[in-house]
Every structure is written in structure tokens, then in C-alpha cells.
């Protein structure tokens, strides 16, 4: 008999995680120390990209990416409505215009044909970029989106918050891991507690573009740099020293604020936890896929459930989403039995903020139909077989009672 409640997601903190954080707390640096860079290098190696920039959360990662990509007032950017609203909001933070395209009802991902239709309906140059989302952990086929983006001169910002370790297979039959920089200009990740890697809060931006990388470093810390090779003024040494030094060198205190940036830094405490969690990321990913297989096998041929028919190659399974008949009553039935499922997501275009910008029901029928049925079941590495069996039996009981 299950006594405790079962959430849809839960962090997994080990003794090694606690020790790593303790060491950070007892070190000389709580922030702006060496653990940040260590985490960035380790994460870049895990993803397979050249550069990684750690930030305070996934939303900050999206915002800084939009700035670095040049989103300004009036810029039009296409994204999916089935995502957490931050994927769209980052464009609005910069004054840009969000245009939602519909989803593929089989994958729940941004539908490339819907995006193409939007692009074809306007002159080239109307749109600036695309933000595809690796929803639930399923990797967007970015090779296809890259071809489309190049055709219209667009950048790609991959929201990979759900998918560290996820991948798709490209036309050369090679695994392309989410965030590896091969097809997207930038990719972002989240380290919220329910994600694969937890920092409490935290985010990461990955890229292979050195120019974008340097911009991100600048914008992350108030637009301030201490890198003298990029200082702006020929006479800045004289200004920095107050004219008191004949030596052609900058004093240790000198810095320049070159752009209007933000304080979006990650702390060494969070980076220590992230580094510890990263060491067992593959282990957690393997367990998620085991859980997904049990769900798949249990729901196969159930007429009242639309689940995935089999394990999807490269799926990172941040979420396990089903489409259910009588979703509201099933949701309440699960809660009454201490199972706290979740809905991912209310379509972003139907949030009051985006309705005020002109969106309405009926604009994106596939996304709206998905929302009427979707429900996310418990999915986290420490979910026990007994707990998962209880979830499945509770669902079956609801439909067969």
C-alpha cells in the first residue's frame, strides 16, 4: 500500500551532492569562483559543444540568448504554444513579436510545416528567428529546421530545458545531441529541481559560436568586462590610472560597462550541486527510459489512453505525457489517491497576456486539442516500481470501475 504522495517530478539529492555543496560553502568563493567555470566546461563536454555559459535560471538563459541574437522591438520570432511561457516571453522582454505555429499531433513538437506556412505567407525578411522546444524530452529534428532557417535567413534558439542527453538521428545516421551547436545557433537548459540535473535554480546556454559566447559573457554580468583586449578607448589606461602611471598597464580594479547587461550569474554553491548531479546524468536518463517503457507496455492497446507506442530513439523523458479521455476527472481521481500529476501545458497563446495581443481560441487547433487531453504522469529516477505500479493501477481502476 502506497502511503506517501507521488508528485509528477522530484529532485534526487545524494550524499555526494550534499558533500559537494558543503565544500563550496566552506570554500573562499560562494559566487564568481572556479566552480562556475568547471561546471560550464563539464557541461559543454557532456553536450558536445564548444562553449557553455552558466546563468541563474532557464528564463535568464532565454532572455540573454534573445539579446545576443539581436532581438529588438518589432522583430518577429516563431515558436510553439506547447511550452512553458518563458520560451515566448524572452522575445517580448526584448520588445519583439511572438508568432505561434501549431504542433505536430504525433510528436507534440513545433510542426515544421506550420512554420513553413507562416514564413511563406510573408516576404522574406519578415521573420528573424525560430525557437523550437524539445518538449517533454523529445528532440526536435533540427537538421530539417536548419535547412528551413537558412532558406529564410533565420537564427535558431533551441529550448532544450527538457532534454539534456536527448538526441535525434540526422541524415548521416549520426546522433545529434540536444544543444551540441551543430544546427542551432544557441541552446538553453534548465536546472530546476524537477529537471534531469538540479541546481535548485540555474540554467546554461550552449553554442559553437565564439562571437555569441562572448556576448553572453558580457550580458550575464551587467555588461561589464575586465578583458583589456576589448576595452573601448585608446586613452583608457590614462583614464583608469588617473594619469598617475607611466606604465602601459591597467590597474587591477579597472573594468568597463560596455552594454546594458544583467546580473544573471549562477553561484558556486549551485554549480557545485550541478557538477555533482552531472556525474550521474546518464544513470538518471537510463532510469527514465526504463520507467517510460513500463508505462508504454501498460498503456498499449488501452482505448482510453493515447500513449507513446514504444520507446522513442533519443527521447530524454523529462515528462511522460498521455492523452486521456475525461482528463479532468482522471486528474482529480489521481489527486484523491495521492498522485499529483500535472498538465503540460496550457497553450501559451491562450494565456490572458497573449490573448490581449490578439490570439484567440481556434487559432492553433492541434495544440488546443492536445491541451484538452494531455496529462503528465509521475516521471523521475527515484520513482519506485511499486509506486509506478500503483499509478498505473489507479488509472486502470478509474476507467474500468
C-alpha positions as CSV (number, residue, x, y, z in Angstrom):
1,X,0.0,0.0,0.0
2,X,1.4,3.4,-1.0
3,X,1.3,5.8,1.9
4,X,3.2,8.9,0.7
5,X,2.2,11.2,-2.1
6,X,3.7,10.8,-5.6
7,X,4.5,14.0,-7.5
8,X,4.9,14.2,-11.2
9,X,8.6,15.1,-10.7
10,X,11.1,15.2,-7.9
11,X,14.8,16.0,-7.4
12,X,17.3,13.3,-6.3
13,X,19.8,14.5,-3.8
14,X,22.6,12.2,-2.7
15,X,25.3,12.3,0.0
16,X,27.8,13.2,-2.7
17,X,25.6,16.2,-3.7
18,X,25.4,17.3,-0.1
19,X,29.2,17.0,0.3
20,X,29.9,19.0,-2.9
21,X,27.6,21.8,-1.6
22,X,29.2,21.7,1.8
23,X,32.7,22.0,0.3
24,X,31.5,25.0,-1.7
25,X,30.1,26.7,1.4
26,X,33.4,26.2,3.2
27,X,35.5,27.5,0.3
28,X,36.7,31.0,-0.4
29,X,34.1,31.6,-3.1
30,X,30.3,31.4,-2.8
31,X,29.9,33.1,-6.2
32,X,32.1,34.1,-9.1
33,X,34.6,31.4,-8.2
34,X,36.2,28.4,-10.0
35,X,33.2,26.0,-9.7
36,X,31.3,28.0,-12.3
37,X,33.8,27.6,-15.0
38,X,34.3,23.9,-14.0
39,X,30.6,23.3,-14.4
40,X,30.5,25.1,-17.8
41,X,33.4,23.0,-19.1
42,X,32.0,19.8,-17.9
43,X,28.5,20.5,-19.3
44,X,29.9,21.5,-22.7
45,X,31.8,18.2,-22.8
46,X,28.6,16.3,-21.9
47,X,26.6,18.0,-24.6
48,X,29.3,18.0,-27.2
49,X,29.6,21.8,-27.9
50,X,32.5,24.3,-27.7
51,X,31.1,26.8,-25.2
52,X,28.7,26.9,-22.3
53,X,27.6,29.8,-20.1
54,X,26.0,29.2,-16.7
55,X,23.3,31.5,-15.7
56,X,20.8,31.9,-12.8
57,X,17.9,30.0,-14.4
58,X,16.4,28.8,-17.7
59,X,14.4,32.1,-18.2
60,X,17.6,34.1,-17.9
61,X,19.2,31.8,-20.4
62,X,16.4,32.5,-22.9
63,X,16.5,36.3,-22.2
64,X,20.3,36.6,-22.7
65,X,20.1,34.4,-25.8
66,X,17.4,36.6,-27.3
67,X,19.6,39.7,-26.6
68,X,22.7,38.1,-28.1
69,X,20.8,37.1,-31.2
70,X,19.7,40.7,-31.7
71,X,16.0,40.6,-30.9
72,X,14.8,44.2,-30.8
73,X,11.4,45.9,-30.9
74,X,9.4,44.8,-33.9
75,X,11.4,41.6,-34.5
76,X,9.2,38.6,-35.3
77,X,10.1,35.2,-33.9
78,X,8.2,31.9,-34.3
79,X,7.7,29.4,-31.5
80,X,5.4,26.7,-30.2
81,X,2.4,27.2,-27.9
82,X,3.0,23.9,-26.1
83,X,5.8,25.1,-23.8
84,X,6.4,27.0,-20.6
85,X,5.6,30.6,-21.4
86,X,9.3,31.7,-20.9
87,X,10.1,30.3,-24.4
88,X,7.9,33.0,-25.8
89,X,8.3,35.7,-23.2
90,X,12.1,36.1,-23.9
91,X,11.1,37.7,-27.2
92,X,8.7,40.0,-25.5
93,X,11.3,41.1,-23.0
94,X,13.3,42.5,-25.9
95,X,10.2,44.2,-27.5
96,X,9.9,41.5,-30.2
97,X,6.7,40.0,-31.6
98,X,5.9,36.3,-30.9
99,X,4.2,34.3,-33.6
100,X,2.9,30.9,-32.6
101,X,2.9,28.0,-35.0
102,X,0.9,24.8,-34.5
103,X,2.2,21.5,-33.3
104,X,2.6,18.0,-34.8
105,X,-0.1,16.0,-33.0
106,X,2.0,12.8,-33.0
107,X,5.2,14.3,-31.5
108,X,3.7,17.4,-29.7
109,X,6.7,19.4,-31.1
110,X,6.7,22.5,-33.2
111,X,5.4,21.5,-36.7
112,X,7.8,22.4,-39.4
113,X,5.1,22.5,-42.0
114,X,3.1,25.0,-39.9
115,X,6.3,27.2,-39.6
116,X,6.9,27.0,-43.3
117,X,3.3,28.1,-44.0
118,X,3.8,31.2,-41.8
119,X,7.1,32.0,-43.5
120,X,5.7,31.6,-47.0
121,X,2.8,33.9,-46.2
122,X,5.1,37.0,-45.8
123,X,8.0,38.4,-47.7
124,X,11.5,37.1,-46.8
125,X,13.0,39.2,-44.1
126,X,9.7,39.5,-42.1
127,X,10.9,37.0,-39.5
128,X,14.1,36.9,-37.6
129,X,14.3,33.5,-35.8
130,X,12.7,30.3,-34.6
131,X,12.5,28.9,-31.1
132,X,11.8,25.1,-31.3
133,X,11.3,23.3,-27.9
134,X,12.4,19.8,-27.1
135,X,9.1,19.3,-25.3
136,X,8.9,16.5,-22.7
137,X,12.5,15.5,-23.6
138,X,11.8,14.6,-27.3
139,X,14.4,16.2,-29.5
140,X,13.3,18.4,-32.4
141,X,14.8,17.3,-35.7
142,X,17.0,20.4,-36.0
143,X,18.6,19.4,-39.3
144,X,15.3,20.0,-41.0
145,X,14.7,23.2,-39.2
146,X,18.2,24.4,-40.1
147,X,17.5,24.0,-43.8
148,X,14.3,25.9,-43.5
149,X,16.0,28.6,-41.3
150,X,18.8,29.0,-43.9
151,X,16.3,29.4,-46.7
152,X,14.8,32.4,-44.9
153,X,17.9,33.8,-43.2
154,X,16.8,32.9,-39.7
155,X,18.6,32.0,-36.5
156,X,17.6,29.0,-34.3
157,X,17.4,29.2,-30.5
158,X,16.8,25.6,-29.2
159,X,14.9,25.4,-25.9
160,X,16.4,22.1,-24.6
161,X,15.3,22.6,-21.0
162,X,13.6,19.2,-21.0
163,X,16.3,17.3,-22.9
164,X,19.8,17.1,-21.7
165,X,21.1,13.8,-23.1
166,X,18.4,13.7,-25.7
167,X,19.2,13.4,-29.4
168,X,17.9,12.9,-32.9
169,X,19.3,11.0,-35.8
170,X,20.4,13.2,-38.7
171,X,20.6,12.4,-42.4
172,X,24.1,11.0,-42.0
173,X,22.7,8.5,-39.4
174,X,24.6,10.2,-36.6
175,X,23.3,11.1,-33.2
176,X,22.9,14.8,-32.7
177,X,22.6,15.6,-29.1
178,X,20.4,18.5,-27.9
179,X,22.4,21.7,-27.5
180,X,25.5,20.5,-29.3
181,X,25.6,23.6,-31.6
182,X,25.6,21.7,-34.9
183,X,22.3,23.1,-36.1
184,X,21.0,25.7,-33.5
185,X,22.9,28.9,-33.0
186,X,22.2,28.8,-29.3
187,X,20.6,26.2,-27.0
188,X,19.4,26.6,-23.4
189,X,18.9,24.3,-20.5
190,X,17.3,24.5,-17.1
191,X,18.5,23.1,-13.7
192,X,15.2,23.5,-11.9
193,X,14.7,20.7,-9.3
194,X,12.4,18.6,-11.4
195,X,14.8,18.6,-14.4
196,X,17.4,16.0,-15.1
197,X,20.2,18.0,-13.4
198,X,19.2,20.1,-10.4
199,X,21.0,23.2,-9.1
200,X,18.0,24.4,-7.1
201,X,17.7,27.0,-9.8
202,X,20.0,27.5,-12.7
203,X,20.4,27.5,-16.4
204,X,23.0,27.0,-19.2
205,X,23.4,28.4,-22.7
206,X,25.5,26.3,-25.2
207,X,26.9,27.3,-28.6
208,X,29.7,26.7,-31.0
209,X,29.8,30.4,-32.0
210,X,32.6,32.3,-30.3
211,X,31.1,35.7,-31.0
212,X,27.8,34.8,-29.4
213,X,29.6,33.2,-26.5
214,X,31.5,36.5,-25.8
215,X,28.3,38.5,-26.0
216,X,26.6,36.1,-23.4
217,X,29.5,36.5,-21.0
218,X,29.2,40.3,-21.2
219,X,25.4,40.4,-20.8
220,X,25.4,37.9,-18.0
221,X,27.3,40.3,-15.7
222,X,25.9,43.8,-16.1
223,X,27.5,44.3,-19.4
224,X,30.8,44.7,-17.6
225,X,34.2,43.3,-18.7
226,X,37.7,43.2,-17.3
227,X,39.2,41.9,-20.5
228,X,41.6,44.6,-21.5
229,X,41.8,43.3,-25.1
230,X,38.3,44.6,-25.8
231,X,38.4,47.9,-23.8
232,X,36.9,50.7,-25.9
233,X,39.1,53.8,-25.5
234,X,42.6,54.4,-26.7
235,X,43.3,56.5,-23.7
236,X,41.6,54.2,-21.2
237,X,44.9,53.4,-19.4
238,X,45.4,57.0,-18.7
239,X,41.8,57.4,-17.6
240,X,42.0,54.3,-15.5
241,X,45.1,55.3,-13.6
242,X,44.2,59.0,-13.3
243,X,47.3,59.8,-15.3
244,X,49.5,58.7,-12.4
245,X,51.3,55.8,-14.0
246,X,53.9,55.8,-16.8
247,X,53.4,52.0,-17.1
248,X,51.2,51.0,-20.1
249,X,49.1,48.7,-18.0
250,X,45.6,48.8,-16.4
251,X,45.3,48.7,-12.7
252,X,43.6,45.7,-11.1
253,X,40.4,47.5,-10.3
254,X,39.7,48.7,-13.8
255,X,36.6,47.5,-15.7
256,X,34.3,48.8,-18.4
257,X,30.5,48.6,-18.6
258,X,30.1,48.3,-22.4
259,X,26.5,47.3,-22.7
260,X,23.3,47.3,-20.6
261,X,23.5,43.9,-19.1
262,X,22.0,41.9,-16.1
263,X,23.0,40.1,-13.0
264,X,22.2,36.6,-14.3
265,X,25.1,34.7,-12.6
266,X,25.0,31.2,-11.2
267,X,26.6,30.8,-7.7
268,X,29.4,28.5,-6.9
269,X,27.1,26.7,-4.5
270,X,24.6,25.9,-7.3
271,X,27.5,25.0,-9.7
272,X,28.9,22.6,-7.1
273,X,25.5,20.8,-6.9
274,X,25.2,20.8,-10.7
275,X,28.7,19.3,-11.2
276,X,27.8,16.5,-8.7
277,X,24.5,15.9,-10.4
278,X,26.1,15.9,-13.9
279,X,28.2,12.9,-12.9
280,X,25.2,10.6,-12.7
281,X,23.2,12.2,-15.5
282,X,23.4,9.2,-17.8
283,X,22.3,6.9,-14.9
284,X,19.2,9.1,-14.4
285,X,18.4,9.2,-18.1
286,X,18.6,5.4,-18.3
287,X,16.2,5.0,-15.4
288,X,13.7,7.5,-17.0
289,X,13.7,5.4,-20.1
290,X,13.0,2.2,-18.0
291,X,10.0,4.0,-16.5
292,X,8.8,5.1,-19.9
293,X,9.0,1.5,-21.2
294,X,6.8,0.3,-18.3
295,X,4.2,2.9,-19.0
296,X,4.3,2.2,-22.7
297,X,3.8,-1.5,-22.1
298,X,1.0,-0.9,-19.6
299,X,-1.0,1.5,-21.8
300,X,-0.6,-0.2,-25.1
301,X,-4.0,-1.0,-26.6
302,X,-5.9,0.8,-23.9
303,X,-8.6,2.6,-25.8
304,X,-9.0,5.3,-23.2
305,X,-5.3,6.3,-23.2
306,X,-3.2,7.6,-26.1
307,X,0.3,7.0,-25.0
308,X,3.6,6.5,-26.9
309,X,3.6,3.1,-28.7
310,X,7.2,2.4,-27.9
311,X,10.5,4.0,-26.7
312,X,11.4,6.9,-28.9
313,X,15.0,7.0,-30.0
314,X,16.8,9.8,-28.3
315,X,13.9,10.8,-26.0
316,X,15.1,12.2,-22.7
317,X,11.8,11.7,-20.9
318,X,11.7,14.7,-18.7
319,X,7.9,14.2,-18.8
320,X,5.7,11.2,-19.6
321,X,2.6,12.6,-21.3
322,X,-0.5,10.7,-22.2
323,X,-3.7,11.9,-23.8
324,X,-6.7,10.7,-21.8
325,X,-10.5,10.6,-22.1
326,X,-12.2,12.5,-19.3
327,X,-9.0,14.2,-18.3
328,X,-10.3,16.5,-15.6
329,X,-12.0,13.6,-13.7
330,X,-8.9,11.4,-14.1
331,X,-6.7,14.3,-12.8
332,X,-9.0,14.6,-9.7
333,X,-9.1,10.8,-9.2
334,X,-5.3,10.7,-9.2
335,X,-5.1,13.5,-6.7
336,X,-7.7,11.9,-4.5
337,X,-5.3,8.9,-4.4
338,X,-2.2,11.0,-3.6
339,X,-0.9,11.0,-7.1
340,X,-0.1,14.6,-8.2
341,X,0.0,14.6,-12.0
342,X,0.4,17.8,-13.9
343,X,-0.7,19.4,-17.2
344,X,2.0,20.5,-19.6
345,X,1.0,23.0,-20.9
346,X,-1.9,25.4,-21.1
347,X,-1.2,26.7,-24.7
348,X,0.8,29.9,-24.4
349,X,-1.2,31.7,-27.0
350,X,-4.4,31.4,-24.8
351,X,-2.8,32.9,-21.7
352,X,-4.5,36.3,-21.0
353,X,-1.4,38.2,-21.8
354,X,-1.1,36.7,-25.3
355,X,-4.9,36.9,-25.9
356,X,-4.6,40.7,-25.3
357,X,-2.1,40.7,-28.2
358,X,-4.7,39.2,-30.5
359,X,-4.6,35.4,-30.1
360,X,-7.9,33.5,-29.6
361,X,-9.3,30.0,-29.3
362,X,-9.3,28.3,-32.7
363,X,-6.1,29.9,-33.9
364,X,-4.0,26.7,-33.3
365,X,-6.4,23.8,-33.3
366,X,-3.9,21.0,-32.9
367,X,-2.3,22.5,-29.9
368,X,-5.7,23.3,-28.4
369,X,-7.0,19.8,-28.9
370,X,-3.8,18.3,-27.4
371,X,-4.4,20.5,-24.3
372,X,-7.9,19.1,-23.8
373,X,-6.5,15.6,-23.2
374,X,-2.9,15.9,-22.0
375,X,-1.7,14.8,-18.6
376,X,1.8,14.2,-17.3
377,X,2.3,11.2,-15.1
378,X,5.0,10.8,-12.4
379,X,8.4,10.5,-14.1
380,X,11.6,10.8,-12.1
381,X,14.6,8.5,-11.5
382,X,13.7,7.6,-7.9
383,X,10.1,6.6,-8.7
384,X,10.0,3.0,-7.5
385,X,8.4,0.1,-9.4
386,X,5.9,-0.2,-6.6
387,X,4.9,3.5,-6.9
388,X,4.7,3.2,-10.7
389,X,2.5,0.1,-10.5
390,X,0.2,2.0,-8.1
391,X,-0.1,4.9,-10.6
392,X,-1.0,2.5,-13.5
393,X,-3.5,0.5,-11.4
394,X,-5.1,3.7,-10.2
395,X,-5.6,4.9,-13.8
396,X,-6.9,1.5,-14.9
397,X,-9.4,1.5,-11.9
398,X,-10.7,4.9,-13.0
399,X,-11.6,3.7,-16.4
400,X,-12.9,0.2,-15.5
401,X,-14.7,0.8,-12.3
